[in-house]
Amino acid sequence: FSVAPGNIELFTDLGIMYLKINEVDRAYDKLQEAIAIEPNHTLSLLASGAILQTKNESEAALNVYKRVPSLQDESFELWNNIGMCFYRKNKLIAVI
């Protein structure tokens, strides 16, 4: 593949498709390829963070979520995932 903007969506779509068939490692690899092209690609970052959460890597997931460019937006998925990371770290005040 050449590094073109359209490849971001291709890698992201492949990553999400791999998630749907429970190929988590392959999904993560494709999402990382998308992030390598566009480090602030929201959908790739959200999906990568969610994968890290399922692997109980809350701190790594939080670091990924911090890179989401629309962090200030009213994204309930993002804020829910951030809250769950803090919950797993037993930082209940931060969850609120």
C-alpha positions as CSV (number, residue, x, y, z in Angstrom):
1,F,0.0,0.0,0.0
2,S,1.1,3.5,-0.6
3,V,0.7,6.0,2.2
4,A,-2.3,7.9,1.0
5,P,-5.1,9.5,3.0
6,G,-7.6,6.9,1.7
7,N,-5.6,4.2,3.3
8,I,-6.5,5.5,6.8
9,E,-10.1,4.5,6.2
10,L,-9.0,1.2,4.6
11,F,-6.9,0.2,7.6
12,T,-9.5,1.4,10.0
13,D,-12.3,-0.5,8.2
14,L,-10.1,-3.7,8.1
15,G,-9.4,-3.3,11.8
16,I,-13.1,-3.0,12.7
17,M,-13.9,-6.0,10.4
18,Y,-11.2,-8.1,12.2
19,L,-12.8,-7.1,15.5
20,K,-16.2,-8.3,14.3
21,I,-14.7,-11.8,13.7
22,N,-12.8,-11.7,17.0
23,E,-9.4,-11.4,15.4
24,V,-8.3,-8.8,18.0
25,D,-4.6,-8.9,17.4
26,R,-5.0,-8.4,13.6
27,A,-7.5,-5.7,14.3
28,Y,-5.1,-3.9,16.5
29,D,-2.3,-4.1,14.0
30,K,-4.5,-2.6,11.2
31,L,-5.7,0.2,13.5
32,Q,-2.0,0.9,14.4
33,E,-1.3,1.2,10.7
34,A,-4.0,3.8,10.3
35,I,-2.7,5.7,13.3
36,A,0.8,5.6,11.9
37,I,-0.5,7.5,8.8
38,E,-2.8,9.9,10.8
39,P,-1.8,10.0,14.5
40,N,-5.0,11.8,15.5
41,H,-7.5,9.7,13.6
42,T,-10.5,9.6,16.0
43,L,-12.1,6.3,15.0
44,S,-8.8,4.4,14.9
45,L,-7.8,5.8,18.3
46,L,-11.2,4.9,19.9
47,A,-11.1,1.4,18.5
48,S,-7.4,0.9,19.7
49,G,-8.3,2.2,23.1
50,A,-11.2,-0.2,23.4
51,I,-9.0,-3.1,22.4
52,L,-6.5,-2.1,25.1
53,Q,-9.4,-1.9,27.6
54,T,-10.5,-5.4,26.8
55,K,-7.0,-6.5,27.6
56,N,-7.2,-4.8,31.0
57,E,-4.6,-2.3,30.0
58,S,-6.4,0.8,31.4
59,E,-3.4,3.1,31.6
60,A,-2.4,2.4,27.9
61,A,-6.1,2.9,26.9
62,L,-6.2,6.3,28.7
63,N,-3.0,7.4,26.9
64,V,-4.7,6.5,23.6
65,Y,-7.9,8.4,24.5
66,K,-5.9,11.5,25.4
67,R,-4.8,11.7,21.8
68,V,-8.4,11.8,20.5
69,P,-8.8,15.3,18.9
70,S,-12.4,15.7,19.9
71,L,-11.8,15.0,23.5
72,Q,-13.8,18.1,24.5
73,D,-16.8,17.0,22.5
74,E,-19.9,15.4,23.9
75,S,-18.8,11.9,22.8
76,F,-20.6,9.5,25.2
77,E,-18.6,6.5,24.0
78,L,-15.3,8.2,24.7
79,W,-16.2,9.5,28.1
80,N,-17.8,6.2,29.0
81,N,-14.6,4.4,28.1
82,I,-12.5,6.9,30.0
83,G,-14.7,6.4,33.0
84,M,-14.4,2.6,32.8
85,C,-10.6,2.9,32.7
86,F,-10.6,4.9,35.9
87,Y,-13.1,2.5,37.5
88,R,-10.8,-0.5,36.7
89,K,-7.9,1.5,38.3
90,N,-10.2,1.9,41.3
91,K,-10.1,5.7,41.0
92,L,-13.8,6.2,41.7
93,I,-13.6,10.0,42.2
94,A,-12.2,10.4,38.7
95,V,-15.0,8.2,37.3
96,I,-17.6,10.8,38.5
